[in-house]
Amino acid sequence: MLSDTVWNDAYHRAKKVAEEQGITLVDVLLQPEAERPALHWRMEALASHSDRLGMGEDANEEEGEIAFRLCARVGEVSTPEALELCKAMSIAFRANLEGAQPYPEGLYYDGQSLYPPEPDTTGNWISMALIVRYRFQDRIEPPS
């Protein structure tokens, strides 16, 4: 299960990068495709799973991936420009940058993968995906 702590932290970091780039970070639940800018970032939760750290433990560990897709209308951005934009997004998950909130306790961003556009893509849109893997450990809070 994707926890809100992970989503909120990743969204905050991605939004900061997108704003510095002058690119919109789209919330797909709020902006239909027809209303999206010609160049934008889209954040998606991918596979995640979680389990207790031991029998009867109140500690839990979640592992998963978040995708940051740089989406562009064909002809809007060159490959070198797109790679530069993706590198800036990548850095936001490798270092705690000035002005960014501190990492939440128990959240660790691990490896990353970059998937360039498929060269035989047809249609008006292309995307380049940066996949960020994470681990998040937390505890079930006892009822007050």
Buried (B, 14 or more C-beta within 10 A) or exposed (E): EBBEBBEEBBBEBBBBBBEEBEBBBBEEEEBEEEEBBEBBBBBEBEEBEBEEEEEEEEEBBBBBBBBBBBBBBEEBBEEEEBBEBBEEBBEBBEEEBEEBEEEEEBBEBEEBEBEEBEEEEEEEBBBBBBBBBBBBBBEEEEEE
